[in-house]
Amino acid sequence: MRTPVCAAALTAAGVVLLSGCATEVIDNTRLEERIGTEYEKRDPGSTVESVRCPDDIPREPGTTATCRLTLASGVTGTIEVEVRDDRKVAWHVATPAPG
């Protein structure tokens, strides 16, 4: 009877260790929504149709990624995102969508 208990304990410990090694990634859906909302606040005359960011942006300080912004008018631009030292994301317009 001891063997199954030990095996279960080792398996559970292995899962914890493996999950601890996984790199945390940014929730790209939430990031896209935030960028769209904040972009419209910064440029009240614009309506954001979509923002597309990579699915696998690691939440590691210094990590950068490029997102694509499309306005309802069809104009597109790029948004650069960077994970800061506090692991929060900052963004800025890299290629402005012409107004």
Phi, psi and omega per residue, in radians:
M1 nan -0.413 -3.113
R2 -1.219 -0.626 -3.058
T3 -1.016 -0.873 3.139
P4 -1.048 -0.653 3.132
V5 -1.129 -0.787 3.122
C6 -1.111 -0.741 3.140
A7 -1.092 -0.735 3.124
A8 -1.132 -0.706 3.128
A9 -1.132 -0.739 3.121
L10 -1.152 -0.702 3.118
T11 -1.102 -0.788 3.124
A12 -1.081 -0.728 3.114
A13 -1.117 -0.683 3.121
G14 -1.093 -0.692 3.124
V15 -1.124 -0.769 3.128
V16 -1.081 -0.789 -3.135
L17 -1.125 -0.755 -3.130
L18 -1.157 -0.704 -3.133
S19 -1.197 -0.481 3.091
G20 -1.221 -0.380 -3.112
C21 -1.515 -0.284 -3.094
A22 -1.205 2.452 3.108
T23 -1.421 2.259 3.105
E24 -1.261 2.381 3.123
V25 -2.024 2.763 3.121
I26 -1.243 2.473 3.021
D27 -1.309 1.731 -3.008
N28 -1.176 -0.530 3.112
T29 -1.120 -0.782 3.114
R30 -1.139 -0.717 3.116
L31 -1.078 -0.790 3.140
E32 -1.058 -0.758 3.123
E33 -1.102 -0.749 -3.123
R34 -1.120 -0.781 3.132
I35 -1.073 -0.797 3.141
G36 -1.033 -0.807 3.139
T37 -1.125 -0.821 -3.116
E38 -1.193 -0.607 3.111
Y39 -1.081 -0.786 3.136
E40 -1.125 -0.572 3.077
K41 -1.194 -0.671 -3.129
R42 -1.277 -0.533 -3.122
D43 -2.276 1.391 -3.002
P44 -0.982 -0.400 3.132
G45 -1.413 -0.096 -3.089
S46 -1.744 2.567 3.008
T47 -2.096 2.097 -3.133
V48 -1.427 2.170 3.069
E49 -1.466 -0.768 3.136
S50 -2.779 2.719 2.984
V51 -2.315 2.277 3.134
R52 -2.165 2.114 3.112
C53 -2.078 2.724 3.088
P54 -1.030 2.633 -3.120
D55 -1.334 -0.350 -2.922
D56 -2.145 0.807 3.139
I57 -1.378 1.991 3.134
P58 -1.167 2.464 3.106
R59 -1.510 1.132 -3.138
E60 -2.125 2.278 -3.141
P61 -0.888 2.352 3.127
G62 1.616 -0.218 3.122
T63 -1.174 2.375 3.087
T64 -2.172 2.728 3.091
A65 -2.693 2.829 3.121
T66 -2.018 2.272 3.084
C67 -1.935 2.741 -3.134
R68 -1.919 2.252 -3.134
L69 -1.922 2.318 3.048
T70 -2.206 2.204 3.096
L71 -1.528 2.808 3.129
A72 -1.029 -0.456 3.126
S73 -1.298 -0.145 -3.120
G74 1.692 -0.178 3.125
V75 -1.233 2.449 -3.141
T76 -2.099 2.790 3.091
G77 -2.734 3.026 3.099
T78 -2.035 2.567 3.129
I79 -2.101 2.217 3.065
E80 -1.664 2.260 3.078
V81 -2.005 2.589 3.105
E82 -2.457 2.370 3.056
V83 -1.459 2.102 -3.111
R84 -1.409 3.070 -3.141
D85 -1.057 -0.509 3.127
D86 -1.490 0.142 3.106
R87 1.236 0.195 3.020
K88 -1.576 2.821 -3.073
V89 -1.810 2.304 3.018
A90 -1.944 2.629 3.114
W91 -2.501 2.743 3.049
H92 -2.628 2.760 3.119
V93 -1.332 2.127 -3.139
A94 -1.605 -0.803 3.077
T95 -2.089 1.804 -3.056
P96 -1.107 2.488 2.984
A97 -1.391 2.095 -3.110
P98 -1.004 2.404 -3.107
G99 -1.680 nan nan
